[in-house]
């Protein structure tokens, strides 16, 4: 596929706008996770409370995605994106000037979910500009905005060390405002956007079994990516931190390690979409789920070297990132007229998966057993079961979609 033909097929400035909106929003969405070692020190939280704190923003993003997805279909992705970014300024100001107790921090985290809801808007903006044969790549490029997570994990700890974690929220307002200005000037809604429907029409997609299957599969890939991205700071410091192991890694070094894993997941997302375009999202996802399963079990061995652990976690995050791109190579083909609301629903399921991961698996199992081994054994078992279910479901999809004559690989 030639780059020139791809650029001619859609509207690259809008694709870039979607990426930047997603990127800065993801950076803001995971701030509580990237600053977790500093915030938890101030409040003396237990393992479960730590996990809850980093999980709440993910839950907020899950909840806000559905209404923003519907708004993207009704009033357009550009207006919805500007609204979402404008509202995101509020929790940043609250975190900058407030956040004096854990309840306030949790409230800030929940409202940061507005930034996490950007997924439903940016992907619908990008998707509508590109034909089916470029959906995987276009959605992958826009979705690579989850690289904003790397900005948070890399710069967040350094800024918190230098200026205090409260001021990091204030500093984050600067890039957000710059993106708002760029988005307002450059982004355009696709001319072929479907006419607004009634609320009943939008909610009718809940009746489709495929909506629920996509939601389940994305809860694993995206839920895993954002859940681990938010929790890995706690995980690496618990296992290899200088307070546990003599000469162990510092809080800032933890940020570097987490950034590497996040970059792996972000960088490979568009690659996953591109590969899915070439060989089919279903076939590729089967391979990815299998590798993720093996990585989870490998992490459960808790190697003594943090470099070996970094390899395991980075490979897993890369596969989760490619899985995100692969899922959304398929979704626009199945729900082309309801892409905004379906993206919101499936994205909400992904966010819910990211909330459940630290809140009900990693945090509580660490507190009850004293190690992270059991948590990753449970995660590996869940992904293994999902792999088997995915194989069975996609066999029926291949039969029901066998009449497709577009030449697109599913």
N, C-alpha and C positions, 0 to 999 in steps of 0.2 A: 504494500500500500504506500503510495507517495504522499509525502507531507503536503505537497501543493494541492493535491486533489482533496485531501481532508480539510484544508483551510477553506477551499472554495465551496465545500459542501454545506458549510454553516456560517455562523457569525462569530469569528474568533474573539473580537472585543468583548462580546457578551460571555463567551466561555471563560475568558480571563477574569472578567468581573465576578463570575460565579465562583471561580477558584479563590480569588482574593477574599470575597465575602465569607466563604467557607473556612479559609485559612485563619483569618483574624478571629472569627467566631469560635473556632475550635481551640485556638490559643487561650481565649478567655474562658471557655467552658471548663477546661481542665485545670484552671488556676489553683483550685483548692487541693487537687491531687499533687500538683508540682510543688506547692508550698506546704504540703502536709507535715513534713518533719519539723517545720518551724511553728506551725499553728498548734499541732498536738503537744509540743513542748510547753507552750504557754498554758494549756488547759489540762495537762496531765491525763490524757485519755487512755482507756483500755484498748485492747486489740479490736474488740467489736466496735467500740465507739470510733476508733480511727477509720475502720472500714466503712462505717455508716457515714462519716463526714465526707469521704471521697466519693461515696455512692450517690448521695443526695443530688448533686448537680446532674448526674446521669439520669436519675429519675425525673428531674425537672425537664430535661431535654426530651425525654420520652413523652411526657404529658403534653408539652407545648408543640410538638411536631405535628400532631393531627390538626389542630386549628390553623396553624400556619400553612400546612399543606392545602387545606380547603381554601384559605384566603388566596394562596398562589393561583389556584384554579379560577377563583371568582373575580379577583381584582387585578391579577397579573403578578408575576414573580418579582418584577422590579419594585412596585409599590410595597409589596409584602416584605421584601428584603430591606428596604429603607426603614420600614416600620420596626422590623425586628432589631436592626442595629441601633435605632434610636432608643428603643426600650432597654437594650443591653447596657446603656450608659448608667441606668439607675442603680443596679446592683454593684457596679464598679465604684460609683461614688459612695454607696453604703459601705462597701468593704474598705475603702480608703479612709473614710471619716468615722466609721463605726466598727462593728465586729468586736465588741468588747467582752462578749460571752459566747459560749458555744451555741446557744439558741440563735443568736444573731448570725453567727457564721453559717449555721445550717440554713437559715432563711436566705442569706446571700447566695449560698450554693444552689438552692432551689431556683432562685430567680436567674442565676446564670444559665439555667436550662433554656432560657429564651435564645441564648447564643447557640446552644446545642441544636435547637430546632431549625437552624439555618440549613441543615441538610435537606429538608423537604422543599425548600425554596430554591437553593442554588442548583440542585440536581434537576428540578423541573425546568428552570431557566435554560440550562445547558441542553437538556434532552430534546426540547422542542425545536431547537435550531438544526438538528442533525438527522439525516436519514437512518433507517434501520441498520444498514451495514457499518455505520460508524458509531452506533450507540455505546458499545463497550468502551471504546477509546474515549469518546466525549465524556461519558459518565465517569470514567476513570480519572481523566484529567481534572474535572471539577471536583470529584471526590478526593483527589490527592490533597485537597485543602485540609485534610486531617493532619497534614504535616505541621499545621499550627500547633499541634500537641508538642512537637519537638521544640518549637520556639519557647513554649511555656516551661518544659522540663529542663531546657538548657539555660535559659536566661533567668527563670524564676528564682531558683536557689541562689544564684549569684547576686541578684538584685535584693533579695530578702536579707542576705548576709550583710550587704553594704548599707541598705536603707531601711530595713524592717519590712516584714511581710505586708503590713497595711499599705505602705506606699507603692507596692507592686501593683495593687489594684488601680491606684491613681495613674501610674505610668502607662498602664494598658489602655487608658482612654485615648492616648495620643495616636497609636496606629489605627484604632477603631475609627476615629474621626477622619483620618486620611482616607481610609477605605470607603467610608460613607460618601465623601466628596467624589472619589473616582467612580464609584458605583452609580451615583446620581448622574454623572456626566456621560459615561460610556455604555452602561448596560441598556439593552433594548429587549422588549418582549418579542418573541417570535410571531410573525404575522399569521401563522397557521394554528395559533392557540385555539382550542375548542371554546365554543360559547359557554358562559356560565350555566350551570345546571341547578336544579333545586337541591336542597339538603337531602331529600329522600333519595335522589339519584346518586349523590355522592356516597351516601351510607350503604347503598345497595351492594357496593363492592365487598362488604362484610359477608354477604351471602355466598360469595365465591370461595370454594375450598382452597383455590390457588392462593388467595390472599393470605390465608392462615399458614399454608405451607411456606410461602416466601417469608412470612414473618418468623416462623420457627427457624428456618435456615439462616436468616440474617441475624437472629438473636445470637447465634453461635459466632458468626464471623465478625460482625461489627460489635456485638456485645463483648466478645473476647478482646477485640482491639482496644476499645475505649475503657473497658473494665480493667484490663491489665495496665494500660497506659496511666490510669489514675492510681493504681495500687502498687505498681512496681517500685516506687520510691520507698514505700513502707517495707515491701518484701526484701529488696536488696539490702536495706539498712538493717533489717531484723536478722538476716542471715550472715552478712559480710561486713557489717558496720564496725567502726573503730571502737564502739562501746561494747562490742561482743568479742571481736577477734583482735588481739594485739597487732597493731600495724594495719588494721582493716581500713576500709574505705570511708572517706568523710562524707558529709551531707552533700557538699558540692560535687564530689566525685560520683555519688549516687545519681545526681542529676545528669551527668555525662553518660552513665551507663543506660539510664532509662531513655535518654535522647537517642542513643544508637538503636535501641529496640523500636522506638517510635518511628525513626527515619526508615527503618527496614519495612515496617508496615505501610508507611505513607508512600515511599518510593515505588513499591511494588504494586500498589493499587492500580494505577493506569496500565501497568504491564499485565496485570491479571485481566483487565478489561480487554486489552488487545489480544491476548492469547485466547480468551473466550470468544472473541469475534472470529478467530481463525479455526479453532477446533471445537467450539461449542461450550457454553457455560456449564451445562450439566456434566459433561465428561470431565472437564477441568476441576469442577468442584468436588467430584468424587475423589480425585487424587489429593486435592488440598485438605479435605477433611481427614483423610487417612494420615497425612503427614502431621497435621495438628495433633491428632491422637497420640502418635508416637512421641512427639515433642513434650506433651504434657506428662506422659509417663517417664520420659527421660529427666525432666525437671524434678520429678518426685524423688529421684535418686539423690538429690541435693549434693552435687559434686563439691569437693572442698575448694576448688578453684573457681573464683568468680568469673574468670575469663571463659571457662567451659560453660558455666551457667549462662553467660552472655551469648554464647553461640546458640545454645538451646532456645533461649527466649527470643533471640533475633530471628531465627529460622521460623519459629512459631508465629511471631508477629508478621513476618513477611507473608506467610501463607494466609493469615487472617486478612491482611490487606488485600492480597490478590483475590481472596474469597469475596470480599466486599465488592470489588470490581466485577467479578463474575456473576454474582447475584443480580446486579443491576445491568448486566448485559441482557438478561432475560426479561426482567420486569417490564421495561418499556414496550417490548414486543407483545406481551400478553395484555397490558393495560395502557395502550397508547393514548386513549381519550381521557383516562382518569389518572394520568401519571402523577399529578400533584398530590391528590389525596392518597393514592396507593403508596407513593413514596413516603408520605407522612405516616401512614399506618405501619408499613414495613420498617421504616426508620424508627418509629416509636417502639416497635418490638425489639429492634436492635438495642435501643437505649435501655429498655427494660432488662434485657439480657446483661448489659453492662452494669446495671444497678444490682441485680441479683448476685452477680459473680463475687464482688467483695463483701456485700452486705450479708448474704446468707450462706456463703461457702467459705471463702478465704479467711475472713475475719473471725467468725465464730469457731471454725475448726482449728485455727491457730490458737485461739484462747483456750479451747477445751483440751487440745492435745499437746500444746506447747511447741509445735512445729508446723511447717507448711506442707509436710509430706502428704497427709491425708487429703488436704484440699486439692492438690494436683492429681492425686489418684482418682478422686471423685470427678474432677473436670475431664480427665482422660476417658473415664467410663462414659460420661455424658456425651462427649463428642463421638466416641465409638458407636454408641447407640444411634446418634443422629446420622452418622455415615451410613449405617444399614438402612435406616428409614429413608434417607435421601435416595439411595439406590433403588429401593422399591417404588417410591413415588415417581421418580423420573422415568422409570420404565413405562409407566402408564402415560406420562406426558409425551414421550416419544411416539407412542401409538396414536394418541389423540391429536398430536400436531403433525402427524406424518403427511398430511395433505398440504403442508406449507410448500409453496412454490417460489418463495422469494430468494432462495439460495442462502438464507441466513442460517448459521449454525446455532442450534439451541443446546 
